[in-house]
Structures are given as structure tokens and as C-alpha cells.
């Protein structure tokens, strides 16, 4: 049976807040394991793609269901400026880049964040993207699980009302190009100068591109519509520390999709 059968979306708003839930513990460990195995195929054994925000950030995963158990195939983590403020963590160019990159990168990130943070907008940092590495490259299954990135990217923005977002895309796997063409992320600029990729020592000196989003690209919106039945049927563990939000995806998608389609 193909792993593309029996798909399920699993959303965890804040693993730490729901840690007493055995399902949350199980899924959290599976997501961390997926990231460890996935990043281990690209980076040095000393690179650990995990941090404190794995406990508090939003996690959204496409999973394969088998005998009542869920195995993540594609997973993404989102951290917002507001959540950082709630937990007393910094949200700036230095913290997002771990002091890597040129001063221009730091300043460009700070300008991007300050511009929208002062307007009380919600800014999300997209990170922790991982795909099941044991699926062979070049197969239909591999292409599909990589395409799952598009709807979960859109759902994260639509459900949590992300006004703007940031991402650091690795160049080796061409994810930076996918981010640009299919998600709508563009390289950040500093004083109208497009910033070049940066080398991050903790990631084996791989090159990464610092990117920001103004508007979700049409391919991501189209796939969000296609997988809407899975979104409606998702498993969603809400943050117990905050008032439960209504389901905003369908309403926000309709508000954004039609104008974007006309513009295209």
C-alpha cells in the first residue's frame, strides 16, 4: 500500500502546553525524529535541527495513518513574534540567524520585523521543514511529500493569521527556489540591495537564503483548496493557555484566493 493512502493532517499548537496528552508526546517525538533523520542526510552529524521552539511553536504535519498510528511525512514549524513576546524570548535578526550572516542581513531582518511589529502585525518564522528521508528520490511518493509543503505553508498563514513571514531556505536542496516560485517568499533586501545567501557554521557552512513573504503565491493557495477535505478532517491539539480560535482557513482562503487568481 502506498504511503500516500490514508493521509491525515496533524496540528499541534503548543506541545509544552499539552504535554500531559500522550498523543502529543508521541507525535512530538516522531516530528523530532523526522527532523533528525531528514537533516542528517544534508548536514554534519553535529548539526541539531531542534531548539526550545519545538516545544512552544506551532507544528503542522502531513501524516500516513497505519493501524491507528500516525507517521509524519512532511512537517513544518511556525513561531510568531507574539508567541516569542508571551514567553519572553527575543525575536530579531540576531536570534533568528544565531549571529550568522553579515551585518546587512541582521539589519534587514530587524527592519522587516520592526516595520510590521510596530503595526501589531503577526509575523511568523517558518522553520523545521522536514520530509521523510527513507522515501527514494525521483519517485512519485517523494515528489508528493515535497508538494505537501505548499498546502501546509498556506494553512499556517490562513489559520494563525500571519500577516508576514520569514524563512531561511537552504540552497543545496533548492528549497530557496521552491520558496520563491511556489510559496511567494523573496530574498530580503537591504536598502534595495538583494542580499546574497549566507553560510551558517552550525549547519556545516551550507548556504542559506534569508527570505520574506508579502503574499502567498497562487500554487500554494491552489493546493490548499485541493486538500481542504483533509484540513477539515485534521487532528488539532489546541493551545490550552489561550482561548481556542475558530477555524479561519476556509474563510481566509476565499478572501485571498479569488483576488490572487484574478491578478495572475
C-alpha positions in Angstrom: 0.0 0.0 0.0 1.3 3.5 -0.9 2.2 5.8 1.9 0.1 8.4 0.0 -3.0 6.5 1.1 -4.7 7.2 4.4 -3.3 10.7 4.8 -4.0 12.7 7.9 -3.2 16.3 8.9 -2.0 16.6 12.5 -1.7 20.1 14.0 -0.2 20.8 17.4 -0.4 24.5 18.6 1.8 24.2 21.6 3.3 20.8 22.6 4.5 22.0 26.0 1.1 23.3 27.0 -0.5 19.9 26.2 2.4 17.7 27.3 0.2 15.6 29.6 -1.6 14.3 26.4 0.1 11.0 25.5 -0.7 11.6 21.8 1.1 15.0 21.9 4.2 13.3 23.4 4.1 10.6 20.8 3.7 13.0 17.8 6.2 15.4 19.1 8.9 12.7 19.4 8.0 11.5 15.9 8.4 15.0 14.5 11.8 15.5 16.2 12.9 12.1 14.9 11.8 13.0 11.4 13.8 16.3 11.5 16.8 14.5 12.9 16.8 11.9 10.1 15.9 14.4 7.4 18.5 17.0 8.3 21.1 14.2 8.9 21.1 13.5 5.2 22.2 17.0 4.3 24.2 18.3 7.2 27.0 17.4 9.6 26.3 14.9 12.4 27.0 17.8 14.8 24.0 19.9 13.4 21.0 19.6 15.7 17.8 20.9 13.9 16.0 21.3 17.2 15.6 24.1 19.8 13.3 25.4 22.5 10.8 26.5 20.0 10.0 22.9 19.1 8.1 22.8 22.5 6.2 26.1 22.0 5.9 26.6 18.2 3.0 25.5 16.0 3.6 22.2 14.3 1.7 21.1 11.2 2.3 17.7 9.6 1.1 15.6 6.7 1.0 12.0 8.1 0.4 8.5 6.9 -2.1 6.6 9.1 -1.5 2.9 9.6 -3.3 0.8 12.2 -4.4 3.8 14.1 -0.9 5.3 14.3 0.3 8.4 12.5 3.7 8.8 10.9 4.7 12.3 9.7 5.8 12.5 6.1 6.2 16.3 5.8 6.3 18.6 8.8 6.8 22.3 9.4 7.1 24.6 12.4 5.9 28.1 12.8 7.0 30.6 15.5 5.4 34.0 15.8 6.6 37.3 17.1 3.6 37.4 19.6 4.4 33.9 20.9 8.0 35.0 21.5 6.8 38.0 23.4 4.5 35.8 25.5 7.4 33.6 26.5 9.9 36.3 26.9 12.2 35.2 24.0 13.9 37.6 21.6 12.5 37.9 18.1 15.1 39.8 16.0 17.7 39.4 13.3 20.3 38.2 15.8 18.2 35.5 17.4 16.8 34.2 14.1 20.2 33.9 12.4 22.1 32.8 15.6 24.5 35.6 15.0 25.4 34.3 11.5 25.5 36.4 8.3 26.6 39.9 7.6 25.6 43.0 9.5 23.3 43.7 6.5 21.4 40.5 7.0 20.9 41.3 10.6 19.8 44.9 9.9 17.5 43.8 7.0 15.7 41.3 9.3 15.4 43.9 12.1 13.9 46.4 9.7 11.4 43.8 8.3 10.4 42.8 11.9 10.2 46.4 13.3 8.2 47.7 10.4 5.4 45.2 10.9 5.7 44.6 14.6 5.1 48.3 15.3 1.8 47.9 13.5 0.9 44.9 15.8 1.0 42.6 12.8 1.6 38.9 13.2 5.0 37.7 11.8 5.7 34.1 11.5 9.1 32.4 11.1 8.8 29.2 9.0 11.4 26.6 10.1 11.9 23.0 10.9 10.8 21.8 7.5 11.4 18.1 7.1 10.5 15.3 4.6 10.6 11.5 5.2 14.2 10.7 4.0 13.6 7.0 3.5 11.4 7.5 0.5 13.7 7.2 -2.6 14.4 10.3 -4.6 12.7 10.5 -8.1 9.6 8.5 -7.0 6.1 9.8 -7.1 5.9 9.5 -3.4 8.9 11.7 -2.9 7.5 14.4 -5.2 4.2 14.3 -3.5 5.5 14.6 0.1 7.6 17.6 -1.1 4.5 19.1 -2.6 2.7 18.8 0.8 4.9 21.8 1.7 2.6 24.0 -0.3 -0.8 23.4 1.5 0.7 23.3 5.0 2.5 26.6 4.3 -0.8 28.1 3.2 -2.8 26.6 6.1 -0.3 28.0 8.6 -0.7 31.5 7.3 -4.5 31.3 7.0 -5.2 29.6 10.4 -2.9 31.7 12.5 -3.5 35.0 10.6 0.2 35.5 9.7 0.4 38.9 8.1 4.0 38.4 7.1 6.5 35.6 7.4 10.2 34.9 7.3 12.1 31.8 6.3 15.7 30.7 5.8 15.9 28.4 2.8 18.8 26.0 2.2 20.3 26.4 -1.2 21.8 22.9 -1.5 18.3 21.3 -1.9 17.0 24.1 -4.0 14.4 24.8 -1.3 15.0 28.5 -1.7 13.8 28.3 -5.3 10.7 26.4 -4.3 10.0 29.0 -1.6 10.3 31.8 -4.3 8.2 30.2 -7.1 5.6 28.2 -5.3 5.2 29.9 -1.9 5.9 33.6 -2.7 8.9 34.1 -0.4 11.5 36.5 -1.8 15.1 37.2 -0.8 15.3 40.1 1.7 16.7 43.4 0.6 18.7 46.0 2.5 18.4 49.5 1.0 17.1 48.0 -2.3 20.1 45.6 -2.4 19.1 41.9 -2.7 21.0 40.1 0.0 23.2 37.1 -1.1 22.9 33.7 0.6 24.8 33.3 3.9 26.9 30.5 5.2 25.8 29.1 8.6 28.6 27.3 10.6 26.3 25.3 12.7 24.8 23.8 9.6 28.0 22.6 8.1 28.6 26.0 6.4 25.8 25.3 4.0 24.4 28.3 2.1 21.0 29.7 3.2 18.9 32.4 1.7 17.0 34.8 4.1 13.5 35.3 2.7 10.4 37.2 3.5 6.7 36.9 2.4 4.3 39.7 1.4 1.6 37.4 -0.2 1.1 33.7 -0.6 1.7 32.5 -4.1 -1.0 31.0 -6.2 0.4 27.4 -6.4 0.2 27.2 -2.6 -3.3 28.6 -2.5 -4.4 26.1 -5.2 -3.1 23.1 -3.3 -4.7 24.4 -0.1 -8.0 24.3 -1.8 -7.3 20.8 -3.2 -6.5 19.4 0.3 -9.3 21.2 2.1 -11.2 18.0 3.0 -8.0 16.8 4.8 -7.9 20.1 6.7 -11.5 19.8 7.8 -10.8 16.2 9.0 -7.5 17.1 10.7 -6.4 16.2 14.3 -5.9 19.5 16.0 -4.5 19.8 19.5 -5.1 23.4 20.6 -3.0 25.5 23.0 -4.6 25.2 26.4 -3.1 28.5 27.5 -5.1 30.6 25.1 -8.7 30.9 24.0 -9.5 28.5 21.3 -9.6 30.2 17.9 -12.2 29.5 15.3 -11.3 27.7 12.1 -10.1 30.5 9.9 -8.6 28.7 6.9 -11.6 28.4 4.6 -12.8 32.0 5.3 -9.3 33.5 4.8 -8.6 31.3 1.8 -11.7 32.5 -0.1 -10.8 36.1 0.8 -7.3 35.8 -0.6 -7.7 33.2 -3.4 -10.1 35.0 -5.8 -8.2 38.3 -5.9 -4.9 36.4 -6.3 -6.4 34.3 -9.2 -7.6 37.5 -11.0 -4.2 39.1 -10.5 -2.5 36.1 -12.1 
